[in-house]
Amino acid sequence: MDQTIMASALGKAVGKRLSTIRKAIIQLTEAAIDTEKRLQALEERVAKGGEQMRYRGLWQPSQSYQAGDVVTHEDCLWHCSADSEVGVRPRRADQFSKMFNPKASER
């Protein structure tokens, strides 16, 4: 194979990889900015003398949660903004908002 053709093929392959990496960096940056904004809003609410946050550990289906509770569920950190009844899952409830997702690219 001619060196020019090989160099061209290599350049295209590298270009595709760089494009994929660029897209991933943009997604991660957007997720980090979004998380920072949500954290800042939550900190402002707490600073105004509003709700106090309490970490309650892993979400338990046998527990009810109150406004201000924070739980871990499905590898994410969730904040409860209003009292919830027993068995209300964070991912499926309006009372909970995601605070942190270590797998931010899964949005």
Steps between C-alpha positions, in 0.01 A plus 500: 500500500626844413623709796277791396192278507602355836557847645162613371322198652681553830406868498133415450504242781667745738254770398204277584648416841567866576143585405369234741728626777391861436132402529565312826685798646212732407246265661706471819553876514127565459420244771753661737356847437146371557604330824679814620188713432273259688741481793526878515118536501474244779771674704319833456174350630678361806686829560170690506404303807281266307514128529784318663652207315534165673676207338288190564724244326376253242137545397279246676156407363371456856582861594321827442711809439460864596594821325874547538586130506775382267530135395709285272299303243621320187851649531365859515452751779138622532355794695144482634329840469161397645385230738454164328312190598646155562626331184524810276805445279719806434530436127121492461390779733462876467607540865855393417757673283832353396791678665786298363542227244847347465396372159405842367521385139189281557264797506 
